[in-house]
Amino acid sequence: MNAPNDNTASQGLRGWWASPPRSGMRLIIAPWEYRHLLGFARVRITSAFVLVCLGLVTLNVGGHDVKAYAWSLAFLAAAAAQFSWAYWELTIARSAAAKH
């Protein structure tokens, strides 16, 4: 632990950000989220289902005006973004599990 060549000391912000080894587009994901990809993907999928429900309720109950359609479209677009991000995280987690 305190050996002369021990490299466990804090490396500053740059060392912390790069703490789990990753490359390319995976650097977009925060380190604390990268360490728990499956959990965050599940949360994103759950929130996407909630957003889809909100979009459908807004579409059905909101009336037939532009404002209701705009809100419904916003909810459904956010749900699509959450689904795609969760799918991306699941593929990263699956490829990392295959390597180990």
PyMOL commands that set and color helices and strands:
alter all, ss='L'
color gray80, all
select helices_A, chain A and resi 12-17+24-28+31-34+37-61+66-99
alter helices_A, ss='H'
color red, helices_A
deselect
rebuild
show_as cartoon
